[in-house]
């Protein structure tokens, strides 16, 4: 059997390989973004059981449970950015399917897609499946977009640009000025913006999350990917959504039907019935910020140079003040001799340059996990192995 040519461009899936990577060593996992904290709202679990037991076990509307879409629209409206639940919102099988649907809907084989580095590796998988080619653009030392560097990447083959705010892995939150730069370039080159905003509920220090759909110059040419995986700690439910204008949504839904025919009906109903999207009681951002501060302090004491994330649930740490090892070798050393798992920076630099200097650390963890990680890091830093 000869595999399809596009599969040669799929990323190695390093992050997925980290799932359970530390079990052999009894290690503390600070590598993957699977939420250890917060825990799902109890009513979510109860409503899932109710939905399953009362016969809601068949196909849902491929566009998604209408009540759930209406609740999502209400959240967006409260943020000052209304969307029509009937024509502009689609429930997907997690944010990952949403990404693939977006790329398949707008990218043709040979098209270039601008990817800001460092970035989430699943972007590359979606681009590859659509037959596109990534055009890597490094952001500045402060993780901000350099307008001149970005402008140089656009051209006649540029079909889309991928944004991620708050960013995985850096935690940078795009500013209105940066979105303005993107908007002007996209208008000039007639480019679509695919914006991964799955961490939008975690923005720190009084900042605000600005969706590309909130920018008048980008709204008509944007596709927003959202998810409840991190915000409501139900990553295994695969509950994502797409937001775009009605014309783009019509195409997105056709591709969505061709890929999955829709997400899990009973779980969609459970989210709608639990009312967690409407509830003001669910607001873990303050505790997540405290987790951020604690993890930054822990790894700074070890000797790493940590950028303080503006949002999300990851710290990007420069290992150079501590070691001259490559990040994968340092991560392995920390696993074997320190009992802590982190993600090597190579996973976030598809162009192959820069990843050796960094590791990514997840801080969506409960206090007892962070307590144990801190004890182990202290011993590791003292050379006690």
C-alpha positions in Angstrom: 0.0 0.0 0.0 1.3 3.5 -0.9 0.1 6.1 1.6 -1.4 9.4 0.3 1.3 12.0 -0.3 -0.3 14.4 2.1 0.5 12.1 5.0 4.2 12.8 4.6 3.5 16.3 5.9 1.6 15.3 9.1 3.5 16.2 12.3 4.9 13.4 14.4 2.2 13.8 17.1 4.7 14.4 19.9 2.2 15.9 22.3 -0.2 12.9 21.9 2.8 10.6 22.7 3.3 12.4 26.0 -0.1 11.1 27.3 0.9 8.8 30.1 4.6 9.3 29.3 5.6 9.5 33.0 3.8 6.4 34.3 6.9 4.3 34.1 8.7 6.7 36.4 5.7 7.7 38.6 6.2 11.2 37.3 4.1 14.3 37.8 2.6 15.3 34.5 3.0 19.0 33.6 3.3 18.3 29.9 -0.1 17.8 28.3 -3.0 20.2 28.5 -5.6 17.7 29.7 -7.2 19.5 32.6 -6.2 18.2 36.1 -8.0 21.3 37.3 -10.7 22.5 37.4 -13.0 19.5 37.6 -16.2 19.3 35.6 -19.3 20.9 37.1 -21.2 18.1 38.9 -24.4 18.9 37.1 -22.7 18.3 33.8 -22.0 14.7 34.8 -25.5 14.2 36.1 -27.1 15.6 33.0 -25.0 13.3 30.8 -26.2 10.3 32.7 -29.8 11.6 32.4 -29.5 12.1 28.7 -28.1 8.6 28.2 -30.7 6.9 30.4 -33.7 8.7 28.9 -33.1 7.6 25.3 -31.2 10.5 23.8 -28.7 8.2 22.1 -29.2 8.8 18.4 -28.0 11.4 15.9 -28.2 15.1 16.7 -28.7 17.8 14.1 -25.4 17.9 12.3 -25.1 21.6 13.0 -25.5 20.9 16.7 -28.1 20.9 19.4 -30.0 24.1 18.9 -30.4 25.0 22.5 -26.7 24.6 23.0 -26.0 26.9 20.0 -28.4 29.4 21.5 -26.6 29.4 24.8 -23.2 29.8 23.0 -24.7 32.7 21.2 -25.8 34.2 24.5 -22.3 34.0 25.8 -21.0 35.8 22.7 -23.7 38.4 23.0 -22.8 39.1 26.6 -19.2 39.7 25.5 -20.5 42.2 22.9 -20.0 40.0 19.9 -23.4 38.5 19.0 -23.7 35.5 16.6 -26.8 34.0 15.0 -27.1 30.5 16.5 -29.1 29.2 13.5 -26.7 30.3 10.7 -23.3 31.2 12.3 -22.5 28.5 14.9 -21.7 24.8 14.4 -20.9 22.2 17.1 -17.9 20.1 16.2 -16.1 17.0 17.6 -13.7 19.1 19.7 -11.6 22.0 18.5 -9.4 19.6 16.6 -12.2 18.7 14.2 -13.1 22.3 14.0 -9.6 23.1 12.8 -9.6 20.4 10.2 -13.0 21.4 8.9 -11.8 25.0 8.6 -8.7 24.1 6.7 -10.6 21.7 4.4 -13.2 24.4 3.7 -10.9 27.2 2.6 -7.5 25.7 1.6 -6.8 24.0 -1.7 -3.7 21.8 -2.5 -0.6 24.0 -2.9 -2.1 27.0 -1.0 0.1 28.6 1.6 -1.1 29.0 5.2 0.8 31.4 7.5 1.6 29.8 10.8 3.0 32.0 13.6 5.8 30.2 15.6 5.9 28.8 18.2 2.5 27.2 17.6 0.3 24.2 18.4 1.3 21.2 16.3 -2.3 20.3 15.3 -2.3 23.3 13.0 0.2 21.5 10.8 -1.9 18.3 10.7 -5.0 20.2 9.5 -3.0 22.1 6.9 -1.4 18.9 5.6 -4.7 17.1 5.3 -6.1 20.0 3.2 -3.0 19.8 1.0 -1.8 23.2 2.0 1.8 24.2 2.9 2.7 26.1 6.0 4.6 29.3 5.8 6.3 29.8 9.1 6.6 33.3 10.6 8.6 33.7 13.9 7.1 36.1 16.4 9.3 38.5 18.3 11.2 37.9 21.6 8.1 39.1 23.5 5.9 36.7 21.5 4.3 39.7 19.7 3.8 39.9 15.9 6.5 41.8 14.0 4.5 43.7 11.4 7.4 43.8 8.9 8.2 40.1 9.2 4.6 39.2 8.9 4.1 41.4 5.8 7.0 39.7 4.1 5.3 36.3 4.4 2.1 37.3 2.5 1.9 36.8 -1.2 -0.3 35.6 -4.1 -0.4 32.0 -2.8 -1.4 33.0 0.8 -4.9 31.5 1.4 -5.1 31.7 5.1 -3.4 32.7 8.3 -3.7 30.8 11.6 -4.0 32.8 14.8 -4.2 31.5 18.4 -5.2 33.7 21.2 -4.5 33.2 24.0 -1.6 31.3 22.5 -0.5 27.7 23.1 2.3 27.5 24.0 3.4 31.1 24.9 0.3 32.4 26.6 0.4 35.6 24.5 -2.9 37.4 24.1 -3.2 39.2 20.8 -3.8 43.0 21.1 -6.0 45.2 19.0 -2.9 46.6 17.4 -1.7 43.2 16.3 -5.1 42.3 15.0 -5.1 45.5 13.0 -1.8 44.5 11.4 -3.4 41.2 10.4 -6.5 42.8 9.2 -4.7 45.1 6.8 -2.6 42.3 5.3 -5.6 40.0 5.0 -7.6 42.6 3.2 -4.7 43.4 0.8 -4.2 39.7 -0.1 -7.8 38.5 0.3 -6.8 36.0 3.0 -9.0 34.1 5.5 -8.2 34.1 9.2 -8.6 30.9 11.1 -8.5 31.7 14.8 -8.1 29.2 17.5 -9.6 30.8 20.6 -10.2 27.7 22.8 -8.4 29.4 25.8 -10.5 32.6 25.7 -11.9 32.1 29.2 -8.4 32.2 30.7 -7.1 35.8 30.4 -5.1 37.3 33.3 -4.1 40.5 35.0 -7.1 42.5 33.8 -6.6 41.9 30.1 -9.4 41.2 27.7 -9.7 38.5 25.1 -10.4 40.1 21.7 -11.9 37.7 19.2 -11.1 38.2 15.5 -14.9 38.2 15.1 -15.0 41.3 17.2 -12.8 43.2 14.7 -15.0 44.7 12.0 -12.2 44.3 9.4 -11.8 40.6 10.1 -15.3 39.4 11.0 -16.4 38.7 7.4 -13.2 36.8 6.6 -12.7 34.9 9.8 -13.4 31.4 11.2 -13.2 31.1 15.0 -12.6 27.8 16.7 -13.8 27.4 20.3 -14.0 24.5 22.7 -15.2 23.5 26.1 -12.3 21.1 26.7 -10.3 23.4 28.8 -12.8 26.0 29.9 -15.2 23.3 31.4 -12.7 20.4 31.8 -14.4 18.0 29.5 -11.7 17.3 27.0 -12.9 13.7 26.6 -16.4 14.8 25.5 -14.9 16.4 22.4 -17.1 19.5 22.5 -16.0 22.2 20.1 -17.6 24.8 17.9 -17.1 26.9 14.8 -18.2 30.5 14.4 -18.3 32.2 11.0 -20.7 34.3 8.9 -23.6 32.5 7.3 -22.0 32.1 3.9 -18.8 30.5 5.3 -20.8 28.5 7.8 -22.8 26.9 5.0 -19.6 25.5 3.6 -18.2 24.5 7.0 -21.3 22.5 7.7 -21.1 20.6 4.5 -17.5 19.6 5.3 -18.5 18.8 8.9 -21.2 16.4 7.7 -18.7 14.8 5.4 -16.1 14.3 8.2 -18.2 13.3 11.2 -21.9 13.9 10.5 -22.0 15.6 13.9 -20.9 15.4 17.5 -22.2 13.3 20.4 -25.9 14.1 20.8 -26.4 13.1 24.5 -23.3 15.1 25.6 -24.5 18.2 23.7 -27.9 17.9 25.4 -26.1 17.5 28.8 -24.2 20.7 28.4 -27.4 22.6 27.3 -29.5 21.1 30.2 -26.8 21.8 32.8 -26.8 25.4 31.9 -23.1 25.8 32.6 -22.6 28.3 29.8 -25.1 30.6 31.4 -24.0 30.2 35.0 -21.9 32.9 36.5 -20.8 30.5 39.2 -18.3 28.9 36.8 -15.3 31.2 36.8 -12.0 29.4 37.4 -9.8 32.1 35.8 -8.7 33.6 39.1 -7.4 30.3 40.5 -5.8 29.6 37.1 -3.9 32.8 37.4 -2.7 31.8 40.9 -1.6 28.5 39.4 0.3 30.4 36.7 2.1 32.5 39.2 3.1 29.5 41.3 4.4 27.5 38.3 6.4 30.5 37.0 8.0 30.9 40.5 8.8 27.2 40.7 10.6 27.0 37.4 12.3 30.4 37.9 13.8 29.1 41.2 15.1 26.1 39.3 17.0 28.6 37.1 14.8 28.8 33.9 13.8 32.1 32.3 9.9 32.0 32.3 7.7 34.3 30.2 4.7 35.2 32.3 1.6 34.1 30.3 -1.1 36.6 29.6 -3.6 33.9 29.2 -4.1 30.2 28.6 -2.8 27.4 30.8 0.9 27.0 29.8 4.3 28.6 30.6 6.9 28.7 27.9 10.3 28.5 29.7 13.8 29.2 28.3 16.1 26.5 29.6 19.3 28.2 28.5 20.2 29.8 31.8 20.1 26.3 33.4 21.5 23.9 30.7 23.1 23.7 27.3 21.2 20.5 26.5 18.5 20.4 23.8 15.0 20.7 25.2 14.1 17.0 24.5 17.2 15.8 26.3 16.6 18.2 29.2 12.9 17.1 29.4 14.1 13.4 29.5 16.6 14.2 32.2 13.9 16.0 34.2 11.6 13.0 33.8 14.1 10.3 34.8 16.0 12.2 37.5 13.3 14.7 38.7 10.1 12.8 38.2 8.4 15.7 36.3 7.1 15.6 32.7 7.2 18.7 30.5 6.8 19.2 26.8 10.0 19.8 24.7 10.0 22.9 22.7 10.6 21.1 19.4 6.9 20.2 19.3 6.0 23.8 18.7 8.5 24.9 16.1 7.6 23.2 12.8 10.4 25.0 10.9 12.9 23.2 13.2 14.6 26.3 14.5 14.2 27.6 18.1 12.6 24.6 19.8 15.8 23.5 21.4 15.8 26.4 23.8 12.3 26.0 25.4 10.0 23.7 27.3 6.3 24.1 27.8 4.7 23.6 31.2 1.0 23.1 31.9 -0.4 24.7 35.0 -4.1 23.6 34.9 -3.4 21.3 37.8 -4.8 20.9 41.4 -2.8 22.1 44.3 -1.6 18.7 45.5 -0.1 18.0 42.0 1.7 21.3 42.1 2.8 20.7 45.7 4.4 17.4 44.6 6.0 19.0 41.5 7.5 21.7 43.6 9.1 19.2 46.0 10.6 17.2 43.1 11.9 20.3 41.4 13.6 21.5 44.6 15.4 18.1 44.9 16.3 18.1 41.2 17.7 21.6 41.4 19.8 20.6 44.4 21.2 17.7 42.4 19.4 15.1 44.6 18.5 12.3 42.2 
